Amino acid sequence: MTGPLKAAWALTAFVVVVGLVLWLVTGRAVFAVFIVLGLLTALGAVLTGRPRPDGRSTGPEESRR
């Protein structure tokens, strides 16, 4: 797992936990937006962190060829 992917998962966990805690503490459903944004971040991490079907890298070195 790459550093940026780990950072995306950490951000996801943080945003979801903060949204859940604030929603429970304040009782305001507006903090459900944090949970939705966290889940969208997780989806982005899963979709962008998958290897290419041909097994090649998708890193910056590909653009130099």
FIRO-725330 format. One record per atom (N, C-alpha, C, CB): residue in three letters; y, x, z negated. Coordinates in Angstrom, 2 decimals. Glycine has a CB too. Layout:
% FIRO-725330
> rest  yy  xx  zz
> ALA  Y  X  Z
...
This chain:
% FIRO-725330
> rest  yy  xx  zz
> MET  -1.17  0.86  0.00
> MET  0.00  0.00  0.00
> MET  1.23  0.91  0.00
> MET  0.00  -0.98  -1.23
> THR  2.17  0.61  0.87
> THR  3.36  1.44  1.01
> THR  4.39  1.12  -0.06
> THR  3.97  1.25  2.38
> GLY  5.34  2.01  -0.23
> GLY  6.41  1.82  -1.21
> GLY  7.21  0.55  -0.97
> GLY  7.33  3.00  -1.21
> PRO  7.66  0.30  0.27
> PRO  8.42  -0.92  0.53
> PRO  7.60  -2.20  0.26
> PRO  8.92  -0.93  1.96
> LEU  6.31  -2.13  0.55
> LEU  5.47  -3.30  0.28
> LEU  5.33  -3.54  -1.22
> LEU  4.09  -3.12  0.93
> LYS  5.18  -2.46  -1.98
> LYS  5.13  -2.59  -3.44
> LYS  6.44  -3.16  -3.98
> LYS  4.83  -1.22  -4.09
> ALA  7.56  -2.70  -3.41
> ALA  8.86  -3.20  -3.84
> ALA  9.00  -4.69  -3.53
> ALA  9.98  -2.41  -3.16
> ALA  8.48  -5.11  -2.38
> ALA  8.55  -6.53  -2.03
> ALA  7.74  -7.38  -3.01
> ALA  8.04  -6.75  -0.60
> TRP  6.56  -6.88  -3.41
> TRP  5.75  -7.63  -4.38
> TRP  6.42  -7.66  -5.75
> TRP  4.36  -7.02  -4.49
> ALA  7.05  -6.56  -6.14
> ALA  7.77  -6.53  -7.42
> ALA  8.94  -7.51  -7.40
> ALA  8.28  -5.11  -7.74
> LEU  9.66  -7.54  -6.29
> LEU  10.77  -8.48  -6.15
> LEU  10.27  -9.92  -6.20
> LEU  11.53  -8.23  -4.85
> THR  9.17  -10.17  -5.54
> THR  8.58  -11.50  -5.54
> THR  8.24  -11.95  -6.96
> THR  7.32  -11.52  -4.68
> ALA  7.55  -11.10  -7.69
> ALA  7.17  -11.45  -9.06
> ALA  8.40  -11.67  -9.93
> ALA  6.29  -10.34  -9.67
> PHE  9.40  -10.80  -9.80
> PHE  10.61  -10.93  -10.59
> PHE  11.33  -12.25  -10.31
> PHE  11.55  -9.76  -10.31
> VAL  11.53  -12.57  -9.05
> VAL  12.26  -13.77  -8.67
> VAL  11.52  -15.03  -9.13
> VAL  12.47  -13.81  -7.15
> VAL  10.20  -15.06  -8.96
> VAL  9.43  -16.22  -9.37
> VAL  9.47  -16.39  -10.89
> VAL  7.98  -16.11  -8.88
> VAL  9.29  -15.31  -11.62
> VAL  9.30  -15.39  -13.09
> VAL  10.68  -15.81  -13.60
> VAL  8.89  -14.04  -13.71
> VAL  11.74  -15.23  -13.05
> VAL  13.09  -15.60  -13.48
> VAL  13.35  -17.07  -13.18
> VAL  14.15  -14.72  -12.79
> GLY  12.97  -17.52  -12.00
> GLY  13.17  -18.93  -11.65
> GLY  12.41  -19.85  -12.57
> GLY  12.75  -19.18  -10.23
> LEU  11.17  -19.50  -12.88
> LEU  10.36  -20.34  -13.77
> LEU  10.94  -20.37  -15.18
> LEU  8.92  -19.83  -13.80
> VAL  11.31  -19.20  -15.70
> VAL  11.86  -19.14  -17.05
> VAL  13.18  -19.91  -17.14
> VAL  12.08  -17.67  -17.47
> LEU  14.06  -19.70  -16.18
> LEU  15.34  -20.41  -16.22
> LEU  15.15  -21.92  -16.07
> LEU  16.26  -19.89  -15.13
> TRP  14.21  -22.33  -15.25
> TRP  13.95  -23.76  -15.08
> TRP  13.43  -24.35  -16.38
> TRP  12.93  -24.00  -13.93
> LEU  12.52  -23.66  -17.05
> LEU  11.98  -24.16  -18.31
> LEU  13.02  -24.14  -19.43
> LEU  10.78  -23.33  -18.72
> VAL  13.84  -23.10  -19.49
> VAL  14.82  -22.98  -20.56
> VAL  15.97  -23.97  -20.40
> VAL  15.38  -21.56  -20.61
> THR  16.47  -24.11  -19.17
> THR  17.63  -24.97  -18.95
> THR  17.24  -26.40  -18.60
> THR  18.50  -24.40  -17.86
> GLY  16.07  -26.59  -18.06
> GLY  15.66  -27.92  -17.63
> GLY  16.27  -28.35  -16.31
> GLY  16.01  -28.92  -18.68
> ARG  16.98  -27.43  -15.65
> ARG  17.63  -27.74  -14.37
> ARG  16.71  -27.35  -13.22
> ARG  18.99  -27.02  -14.25
> ALA  16.39  -28.32  -12.39
> ALA  15.45  -28.10  -11.29
> ALA  16.02  -27.20  -10.19
> ALA  15.05  -29.42  -10.69
> VAL  17.31  -26.91  -10.24
> VAL  17.91  -26.06  -9.22
> VAL  17.26  -24.68  -9.20
> VAL  19.43  -25.94  -9.46
> PHE  16.68  -24.26  -10.32
> PHE  16.03  -22.95  -10.37
> PHE  14.69  -22.93  -9.63
> PHE  15.83  -22.53  -11.82
> ALA  14.24  -24.06  -9.16
> ALA  13.05  -24.09  -8.31
> ALA  13.33  -23.34  -7.00
> ALA  12.62  -25.55  -8.02
> VAL  14.60  -23.21  -6.64
> VAL  14.97  -22.45  -5.44
> VAL  14.52  -21.00  -5.59
> VAL  16.50  -22.52  -5.20
> PHE  14.61  -20.44  -6.81
> PHE  14.15  -19.08  -7.04
> PHE  12.66  -18.96  -6.74
> PHE  14.45  -18.64  -8.48
> ILE  11.91  -19.95  -7.17
> ILE  10.46  -19.93  -6.94
> ILE  10.16  -19.99  -5.45
> ILE  9.77  -21.11  -7.68
> VAL  10.87  -20.85  -4.74
> VAL  10.67  -20.96  -3.29
> VAL  11.05  -19.66  -2.60
> VAL  11.51  -22.13  -2.72
> LEU  12.17  -19.05  -2.99
> LEU  12.57  -17.78  -2.39
> LEU  11.57  -16.67  -2.69
> LEU  13.96  -17.38  -2.87
> GLY  11.02  -16.68  -3.89
> GLY  10.00  -15.69  -4.24
> GLY  8.75  -15.86  -3.39
> GLY  9.63  -15.80  -5.71
> LEU  8.36  -17.09  -3.16
> LEU  7.18  -17.34  -2.33
> LEU  7.43  -16.96  -0.88
> LEU  6.77  -18.82  -2.42
> LEU  8.66  -17.18  -0.40
> LEU  9.00  -16.76  0.96
> LEU  8.99  -15.23  1.08
> LEU  10.37  -17.32  1.37
> THR  9.44  -14.56  0.03
> THR  9.39  -13.10  0.01
> THR  7.94  -12.62  0.07
> THR  10.08  -12.55  -1.25
> ALA  7.07  -13.29  -0.68
> ALA  5.64  -12.93  -0.66
> ALA  5.06  -13.13  0.73
> ALA  4.86  -13.76  -1.70
> LEU  5.41  -14.23  1.36
> LEU  4.92  -14.48  2.71
> LEU  5.40  -13.40  3.67
> LEU  5.40  -15.86  3.20
> GLY  6.67  -13.00  3.55
> GLY  7.18  -11.93  4.39
> GLY  6.46  -10.61  4.14
> GLY  8.67  -11.75  4.15
> ALA  6.14  -10.32  2.88
> ALA  5.42  -9.09  2.54
> ALA  4.03  -9.10  3.15
> ALA  5.34  -8.91  1.02
> VAL  3.38  -10.24  3.11
> VAL  2.03  -10.33  3.67
> VAL  2.07  -10.18  5.19
> VAL  1.37  -11.68  3.28
> LEU  3.00  -10.86  5.82
> LEU  3.06  -10.82  7.29
> LEU  3.49  -9.47  7.82
> LEU  4.00  -11.88  7.79
> THR  4.43  -8.80  7.16
> THR  4.91  -7.51  7.67
> THR  4.06  -6.35  7.18
> THR  6.34  -7.30  7.26
> GLY  3.25  -6.55  6.16
> GLY  2.44  -5.48  5.63
> GLY  1.07  -5.36  6.25
> GLY  2.29  -5.65  4.19
> ARG  0.76  -6.24  7.17
> ARG  -0.55  -6.22  7.82
> ARG  -0.58  -5.17  8.91
> ARG  -0.90  -7.60  8.40
> PRO  -1.71  -4.48  9.06
> PRO  -1.81  -3.48  10.14
> PRO  -1.86  -4.15  11.50
> PRO  -3.05  -2.58  9.94
> ARG  -1.45  -3.42  12.51
> ARG  -1.52  -3.95  13.87
> ARG  -2.97  -4.05  14.29
> ARG  -0.72  -3.05  14.85
> PRO  -3.29  -4.99  15.17
> PRO  -4.69  -5.17  15.61
> PRO  -5.28  -3.93  16.28
> PRO  -4.77  -6.33  16.56
> ASP  -4.43  -3.12  16.93
> ASP  -4.96  -1.93  17.61
> ASP  -5.07  -0.73  16.68
> ASP  -4.08  -1.58  18.81
> GLY  -4.71  -0.91  15.40
> GLY  -4.85  0.14  14.40
> GLY  -3.73  1.16  14.38
> GLY  -6.12  0.83  14.63
> ARG  -2.76  1.02  15.27
> ARG  -1.65  1.98  15.29
> ARG  -0.63  1.65  14.21
> ARG  -0.97  1.99  16.66
> SER  0.17  2.63  13.87
> SER  1.22  2.46  12.87
> SER  2.37  1.67  13.47
> SER  1.70  3.82  12.35
> THR  3.13  0.99  12.62
> THR  4.34  0.29  13.07
> THR  5.57  0.95  12.51
> THR  4.30  -1.20  12.66
> GLY  5.44  2.20  12.05
> GLY  6.54  2.93  11.45
> GLY  7.52  3.47  12.46
> GLY  6.02  4.05  10.62
> PRO  8.57  4.16  11.99
> PRO  9.61  4.68  12.87
> PRO  9.11  5.69  13.89
> PRO  10.69  5.31  12.05
> GLU  8.00  6.36  13.60
> GLU  7.49  7.36  14.55
> GLU  7.08  6.72  15.87
> GLU  6.31  8.11  13.94
> GLU  6.77  5.44  15.85
> GLU  6.39  4.74  17.08
> GLU  7.57  4.66  18.05
> GLU  5.86  3.33  16.76
> SER  8.78  4.53  17.53
> SER  9.94  4.36  18.39
> SER  10.33  5.66  19.08
> SER  11.11  3.83  17.58
> ARG  9.84  6.81  18.61
> ARG  10.18  8.10  19.21
> ARG  9.26  8.46  20.36
> ARG  10.13  9.19  18.16
> ARG  8.23  7.72  20.61
> ARG  7.28  8.07  21.69
> ARG  7.74  7.59  23.03
> ARG  5.93  7.50  21.40
